Amino acid sequence: MEQVLRDYPLPPSDGDYLGSSLREIWAENRSDEKQQIKALLESVDASFLPNYMDWFGNDVADGHSRNADRSVVSKFLQALPADFSTTKLQEMVRLMTEKRFPAAFKCYHNFHKINSVSSDSLHFKMVIHVHSDSAFRRYQEEMRHNPGLWPLYRGFFVDVNLFKNKKGIAGESSQEINYGSDTNAKDGLANEDANLMIKLKFLTYKIRTFLIRNGLPVLFKQGEAAYKAYYLRQMKIWNTSAAKQRELSRMLDDWAVYIRETYGHEQLSSFSYLSEAEPFLEQYAKRSPKTQALIGSAGSLMRDLAIIEGSRGKERDIIPSSPTPMVKEVIRKDEGLIVFFPGIPGCAKSALCKEIMSAPGVLGDDRPVHHLMGDLFQGKYWGMVAEECCKEPYSVILADKNAPNRGVWRQIEDMCRRTKASAIPVVPDSEGTESNPFSLDALAVFMFRVLHRANHPRNLDKSSPHAGYVLLKFYDLYHGKNRNEFEAELIERFGSLVKMPLLEPSRAPLPECVRSTLQKGLDLYGRLKPTQDTYSEWPEWETQLRESLLQNVEYLNSIQVPFESSVESVLKQLKAIAKGEHTTPSAKQRSFGTIAYAAVNLPISAFLDLLDSLGGQDPKVEGFLKDKDLRSSLTKAHLTLAHKRSHGVTAVANYGPYVNQNVPISMHALLFSEKSAALEAEPGVVDGEKLSSKNEWPHVTLWTADGVSAKEANVLPRLLAEGKATRVEIDPPITITGVLEFF
């Protein structure tokens, strides 16, 4: 930059007035936000703003709102279509609106065609967004009855032109972006490859999301043959042409070989799969123009777009289209292990590591254990851990340093890939806040511990004048995730999670003087975020922090779980994971915008044994099961507790405290009809609290006939009353235990 300024110096002003600054322009027009934007845009060079219409249209457009116009959809459906493409689009929109599909049709004025607008000709941009996967299944049913329907995609948009023809009759034409409309029905959508321009727009999304990401569990757990069957089944559902299937199959087979060679048997995380998929797709696209057309854009741009798309929530049906069984993560004895700590100073990680070192054979084997204390190491700590992993790939490494962010987690993932090691995060247990996985109670305990220690290797102890600020800095590193989201991502990345007990569950509330002091510090940190050398406003707060904690020593000691109990709990969890006795909780993102329902996930084997027993005792059950191959068709079972569509988000969120906990479920009876079968169920007690389902008839769906949705099992009690279903009592009731999860 300095060299550019030397080569191209600014012209001397000679005292000439160069115009108002942007700040002055903003202040002069503060009464009207739109006028502010206009004034700022007018002040910049034309090269920055070649087309003012991109922001506001022109004067003709000022009367048009930039918000969605809901009346356009009804006008669009009433208008006389001008070509075949418009006819087919109307057919799609009319079907979805009449049958109330979960989709949105929003129309906006098209300001890029504002010069063509008149009272007899209006241009709109129609955005079609499908909200739920259930819409695709319902639409597939409609396509079976009407094969001429246009295929449906998650989201797309079309240009719509409402106009009056010369005879005075209202007409309408639409044009898919990058696709010219055609009045010849034979050349419309009758042939998939002829419609490639439309298909390609969504093919890149489908490849990454449905064929690559959603196929990862199948590929890594069941092998390449099962993965091939999975993606061919998906393409059949989409009615993909034979030619396109061959092209995609070649690409996906190469992907399967590439990713298995890279990761071996360690499943690639769905949070980070794009870091591998995009470079692969980018290289594959370079093979020929044909592969470039197949893949579309690839690389960092598509990775960023896909991450944004993946973060948007969408509801899912009760039974996933491609379920995968629950598995147990087992720490292999012939591989290395990294135990690391996503925590905050004062979380007792060093003391815990010392206890682990003094407990030989903690994982039930004779692998060497190394304690690498970060506070004693100068330089790049995680690089040193990586070197130790390479030197002794079969050792257990206690990475005694706080690992607070994704950057560190990615480094640990890389170490695991390179050395075939596993990693276990150990986190202090805390209920957290809406935006942080650690509560203020936990933060108070961490600060209390730090301010009561002495001779710390990094001087973070009672002698440090800035200890409170340092802990606020660490606390802020976790900002942006609640507890469920934090734990879910760690489980997704590393397959398991160990919780270190910290706070007594029956503790009294945090004293107001401590709470207000911590909140004041967080507000101060958020406002200033100073560097380590600028603490001008902090001494007073640091003094106040020490006084408030000193006044509540008895309380802060009483709310902590005894350290011996915490160590015992951690060692027990580590041993369970090593032996494969720890069932990995579901690793779904936990923001309530993406959660559809709460349910208890139940093991399939228990139901198969139960049905075998009932069939041997009751001829009616035996006759019903005779032609049902449940051993292959029953791949997942759960008891729904609450669904946000039926019971609301709050009802689902209320089960949050019990997520990942074991829940006993009592099975009282088997009900079945010609179309469905289910077990009448009742949730049991967790941590002294009796759980209940919000459903009118709590049940576990076991079977539905072809073409019958799982929700049809809800009507079994009514069919029983009408004499159209059979009920078989289970006496005494059978209890099956499962894990409560969000889906």
Salt bridges, closest charged atoms under 4 A:
ASP54 OD1 - HIS112 ND1 3.67
ASP62 OD1 - LYS34 NZ 3.95
GLU91 OE1 - LYS88 NZ 2.72
ASP133 OD1 - ARG154 NH2 2.31
GLU141 OE2 - ARG144 NH1 2.37
GLU142 OE2 - LYS99 NZ 2.78
ASP159 OD2 - LYS113 NZ 3.83
ASP159 OD1 - LYS125 NZ 2.95
GLU192 OE2 - LYS199 NZ 3.46
GLU247 OE2 - LYS244 NZ 3.58
ASP253 OD2 - LYS228 NZ 2.98
ASP254 OD2 - ARG287 NH1 2.89
GLU278 OE2 - ARG208 NE 2.50
GLU309 OE1 - ARG312 NH1 3.14
GLU315 OE2 - LYS644 NZ 3.77
GLU315 OE1 - ARG645 NE 2.43
ASP317 OD2 - ARG137 NH2 2.42
ASP334 OD2 - ARG332 NH2 2.83
GLU335 OE2 - ARG332 NE 3.49
ASP365 OD2 - ARG367 NH2 3.11
ASP375 OD2 - HIS456 NE2 3.12
GLU388 OE2 - LYS391 NZ 3.32
GLU392 OE2 - HIS370 NE2 2.78
ASP400 OD2 - HIS371 NE2 2.84
GLU413 OE1 - ARG493 NH1 2.68
ASP414 OD1 - ARG417 NH2 2.14
GLU431 OE2 - ARG507 NH2 2.41
ASP441 OD2 - ARG507 NE 3.19
ASP476 OD2 - LYS529 NZ 3.42
GLU487 OE2 - ARG483 NE 2.84
GLU487 OE1 - LYS499 NZ 3.22
GLU489 OE2 - ARG406 NE 2.88
GLU489 OE1 - LYS481 NZ 2.76
GLU489 OE2 - ARG493 NE 2.99
GLU512 OE2 - ARG515 NH2 2.69
GLU537 OE1 - ARG527 NH2 3.66
GLU542 OE1 - ARG546 NH1 2.81
ASP612 OD2 - ARG631 NH2 2.68
ASP627 OD1 - LYS628 NZ 2.92
GLU680 OE1 - ARG727 NH1 2.75
GLU682 OE1 - HIS668 NE2 3.11
GLU682 OE2 - LYS690 NZ 3.58
GLU722 OE2 - ARG718 NH1 3.27
GLU722 OE1 - LYS724 NZ 3.72
GLU729 OE2 - ARG727 NE 2.74
